[in-house]
């Protein structure tokens, strides 16, 4: 009898159970908290959502991850005793609710609050429902003008709190480039990423017209000629169904342009997944062997190769790049595992996942891959080392160390392959998000004497 009365009361007050999109968002946060990548968690948890709900959930999840530090700063001021004592699900519900309140204008305040309360109950924490309601109501009534450190007097604290970045990254970037450049990088990382494609083969010349004929708006990419930006509300699925292309940010496109593969060359791509660079290189190469350690990731290469009908130009092999069972090639591409600090706008969960210890461990792995790859470059051939990271330990310091140990290699950039403003004094590619508005990338093209 009591249960019926309670249910009747909740229905009478108009309170609805949490929407599926919000429930899925919390499940994605749980998976990310457990160590999964946001992209993979989103793909798995949101698979059954209708397209419109999936897009809404994507905005909620990625936006709340991107601005998690900002939300936490505001929530900590309104939760007695701080955030550390909260159950993990309750804290994530508060983050999702705060993001809806402050950043999603299409969500009424009452819906953001009431749905967060119901999501707390559904998550098995009914005793925290009152706390969630009180904190979000307080947040909705607050004047946030003075809630954050002053950007001029406390620039690092402002970038941590308002800019929603870990302190260790903000300090590294400020020491390296100065406060103003670091601030612009933080701002770039907090913008929603644009969607880009690289048309391939016969589609490259007519892609713009073909997409426009199907109602898909595009814009040319000045920094990476040949690439196209998809204009909202276009989706990658719609574009790829219309033209032969891969989804690829201009920074990644610049890496393959910088590689300058000679016509008819044999290419070995040792860290190939998901295959976009291998397919781009295959436009000039005679054949590309795409290798990756992960069978799951190699399946993504296979799917892209088959979708574009490139089986005669790209072969796939599961192999560890450190001990790859290959002979020599004209050009070896190493797009090595890295911290991904150049792609934090596109992968916002990474800023909370990576640590200084990860940076050190990855630098060791990168050095091992470089050592293993050197033997696969024929005399007179090229080794192209690339990352989507911004940290010198993964980039220029890695190459300087390698060149010191391997005098048979020398820097060999190709003039005019990319805009000279993107090259260092030694001819290495540096794409910085704060300067280009794209993802970040590094690459060094080395020639083996002989």
N, C-alpha and C positions, 0 to 999 in steps of 0.2 A: 504494500500500500504506500509506504514511504517513497519507494523508488518511483512509482507512478506519479506521485505528487511532485517529486523533483523534476521529472521529465516534463510534466505539464507546465510547471513554473518556467522552465527554460524556454519552452516553445512559446509560452504566452508573452515573454519579454522580447521575443523576436531574435534571440541569439541562435545563430546557425553553427553547425559543426565546422571545423576548419576546411577550407576549400582544398581540393586535391593538389592544386599548384603549390599552396603553402606547405602542405604536408610533404610533398616531394622536395621542396626547398630545404626543409629541415632534415630530411633523409640525406640529401646531398651534403649538407654541412656535417652530418654525422660521418659520412664516408670520408670526407676530406680530413676531418679530425682524426680519423683512424689511419691516415696516411695515403689515401687514394688521391689521384689527380682530379681536379675539378672537372676537366673535360670528360674523363672516363666516368666519373660519378654521375655527371649530367646525362651522358649517353645512356647509362644503365637505368637510372632511376626515373628519368622523364620519358622513356621510350613509349609508354602507353598514353601520354597526354595528347589531346588534340593540338594541332599546330599553333593555334592562337594562344592556348594555355601554356604551351611549351615556350613560346617566345616571351610571355609575361614572366614565367618562372626563371627563364634564362636571365632576364634583366634583373630580377630580384636577387638571384644567387650571385651573379658576377658583380653586380653593383654593391651588394652587401660585403662581398669579399674584398672588393677594391677599396671600399671606405670603412673597413672593419676597425681600423685604428681610430678614425674620427668618431665612429659610433661608440666605441669603447670609452673614449675620452669623455663623451657626454654622459654615457650611462654611469660611469664611475662616480660622477658628481651627484648622482641621484640614488645610488644603491648604498644603503647604510652598511658600512664594513667593507666596501669595495667589491670587486667582481670575482676575486679569487675564491670566495666561499660559495659561489653559486654552482648548482649542478650544471654540467656542460650543456645539456639540452635547454635549460632555462636561459642560460647566457646566450645561446644561439637564437632562441626565440626572441629575446630582447633585441639582438642585433638586426634580425630580419624585420621586426616590428618598427624599430627606429628608422631603418632605411626606407620603409614604406611611408612613414610619417614625414620624413624630411626630404626625400629625393624622388618619390613617385607621386607626382601631382594628380595622377588619375585615381589614386586610392584615397577615399575620404578618411579623415582622422578616426571617426568612430569605427570604420571597418578595420583599419589597421590595428586598433587597440582591441576591439572585441574578438577579432580573429586570432590575435596573438594570445589572448586569454584562453580561448578554446583550444588553440594548438598546444598550450602548456598543459591543459588537462588531458588532451589526447596523448601527450608524450609521457603520461604517467606521473606528473608532478602537480596534482591538483592543489596542494598546499601552497604552491608558489604562484597560483593564479592571481591572488590579491596583490602580490608584489609586482607582477608583470603589469597589471592594470594600473597600479599607482605610479610606477616609474614612467610608463608611456604617457599617462595623463599629464604628469608633471612635465615631461619633455614637450608635449604638444602645446603647453601653455607658456613655455620658457622663451625669453629673449636671448638668443644665442650670440648676440653681438660681441659680448666680452667673455665668451666661454673658452676661448682659445688663447694661447700665448701670442704676444704681439709679434707680427712677422718681421718688423724692423729691429726691435730690441732683443728678441729671442728667436732668431731665424731657425736654428736647429730644432728647438722645441716645437716651433710652429710646423715645420716639415714633418715631424714625428706625429703630432696630434692632428692638426687640420689636414696635413698632406698624407696621413695614413701610411707611413713607411716605418720599418724598423730603424731604430737609432743607429745600429752599426752600419747600415747601408748609407744613411744620410751623412754620417760622419766621414765615411770613406769618400763619397762623392764630393763633399764640401772641401776636404783636404786636397783632392786631386784637381778639381776644376774651379773651385771657388763657390761661395754661397749662392751667387746669382744663377750660375749654370746648374748647380744642384737643384735649386728651386724650380727651374724650368724643366728639368728632368722629372721631378716629382709631379709637376703639373701634367706633363705629357703622359706619364704613367697612369694618371687618373682619368684620362679621357677615354670614352668608349672607342674601341678600335674600329677603323674602317675595314671594309671587306674588299679584298683585291683578288684578281685572277690573272694568270699568265696564259694567254691563248698559245697553242702549240700547233706546229705543222701547218696544214693548209688553212686552218682557222685563224692564224695570226693576223693576216691582212684584212679579213672581212669581219672579224668578231664584233667590232663596234656596230656595224650596220645590221648584222644578223641579230644581235641582242636588241637593238632599238626596234627592229621589226616585230619583235616579240614583246614589246612593251617594257624592256629592261633598260633602265638608264645607266650610262657609264660615263666616266671621265678619264682622259688620258693621264698617265703618271709621268710628270716631267723628269723626275729623278731616275726613273727606270723605264726608258722607252720600250714600248711593246706591252707593258702591263696595263691593266685597266682597273679602275676603282668602280665597284658596283654601288650605285646610288640607291638609298632607301626608297621604297621598301623591298628592293630586290634581294633575293636569297641566293646563296651559293648553289643550292639544289637546282633552282630555276636556270641559273646561268650555265651550269655544267650540263644540263639537259639540252641546251641550245647550241653550245659550241664546244669544241675539243680544247680543254684547258685544265689547269690545276689551280687550286686555291693557294695563293702565295703572296706574302707581303713583299713590298718593293725591296726591303732589306735583303731578303733571301734571293730575290731576282738579281740584285746587284752582285751577290756572291758568284753566281754562275756567269754573269757577264764578265766579272773581274777574272774568273778562271781562264777565260779566253782559250777554250778548247780548239786546237787546230783541226781543220777539216779532215775527216777520215781517221781521227785518232782512236786508239783503243783506250777506254777509260775504266778505271776501277773506283767505284764509290763505296768506301768501306763502312760508312755509318749511314745507310741510305734511307731508312724509313723517315717519312711516309712515301718518299719516292719522287717528290716534285723536282728536286735538283737533278736527279738521275734522268728524268724525262726531259728536262730542259737541256742538259748536256747532250742528250741523244739527238738533238736537232742538228748537231754538227759532227758528232762522233760517228765512227763506223759501228761501234758496239759499246754498250755500257754494261758492266757487271755490277749489279746492285747487291751489296752484302750487308747483312745486319745480324747481330747476335740473337735478337728476339724473333722467334717464329711468329708471334702475334703481330708484331710491328711489320714483319716481312709480308704478312698477308695484306696489310694496307698497301704496300708497294705493288703486290700482285694485282690487287683490285684496281689501282690506278693505271697500271700498265695494260690490263685487259680492257678497261673502259676506253682507253685511247687507242687500242689496237696496235700497241708498240711491242708485241712479243718478239718480233724479229730484230729489234734494236736494243732491247733491254732484257738481260737475263738476271735471275735471282738466285742467291746462295746464302744459306745460313752459316755465318762464320764469325768468330771473334776477331776483331780488327787487330788485336795485339799479336795474334798467331794465325793470320789468315793463310790458307793453303793455296796461294796463287803464285803464278810466275810474275814477270814484270809487265808494266803497262806504260803507255805513253804519258798518261796523266792519272794521278791518284788524288781523289778528293777525300778529305777527312772533315766531315761536319760533326765534330766530336761531341760527346755528352758534356754538358756544361751547366752552370748555375742558371742560365737563361735570364740574367738580369737585364738584357735588352728587350725582353718580351713581357715585362710585368704588366703592361696595360692589357695584353691579350690573355695572360695567364696570371690573374691577380692573386691566386692562392699561393703562387711561388714565393711572393715576398714574405709570407708568414712561415713558409716551410724551410727555406734554405737558411743555413747558418754559416758562420765563419769556418767551422769545422768541415762543412760540406765543401766549401771553396778549396780548402787544403787537400781534401781527399780527391776531388775532381781534378785538381792540377796534377796530382800524381798519376791518375788514370790517363789523362790527356798525354802526359809525357810518355807513358808506356805505349799508347797507340801510335804516337809519332815515331817512336823507335821501331815499332813493328812495321809501319808503313814504308819506312825509308828504303827497305830492301826490295820493295815491289816497284820502285821507280826505275825505269831503264836509264842507262847513261844518256844524257841529253834530254831526258823527260822532265816532267814537272810534278811537284807535290803542292797541293793547295790545301792549306789548313784553315778551317773556319769554325767560328762559334757564333751563337746568338747572345753572347755575354759581353759585359762592358769592363770586366775586371782585368787589370794588367797581368795578374798571375796566370790567367787563362789565355791571354792573348800575346801581347808583345814580349813579355818576359819569357813566355813559353818558347817563342820563336828564337829569341836571342840565345837562350840556353841551348836549343837544338843546333843552331848555327855554330855556336862555340864548339860543340861536340862533333859536328859533322861538317868539316871544311869542304867536303865535296859538293855541298849545296850552297847556293847563293840566291839572294833576292832577285826576282825577274818579273817585275810588273810589266804589263803591256800598255804602252801609251794609248790614251784615248779609249781604253776599254770601259772606264767609268769616268765621271767628272773628277778632275784633278783635285777639287776642294775636299774630296772624300779620302784622299790618300795622305799618309804621313810622309815625313822626309825620306823614309826608307822604302816608300812605295807600297805600304800595307794599307788595306782598306779599313776605315773606321767609320761606321754609320752610327751616329748618336741621335737618339730619339728627340732630345731637346733642340737639335739643329734641323732635323729632317721631317719631324712629325710622323715618322714611320717607326717600325721596330728598330732595334739596334743589331749590329752585326760587326764582326771582325773577320778579316781574311788576309792571309799572306801567301803569295805565289812564289814558290822556290824552284829553282832549276838545278838538276843534278848534272854536274860537269861531266863531260865525256863525249 
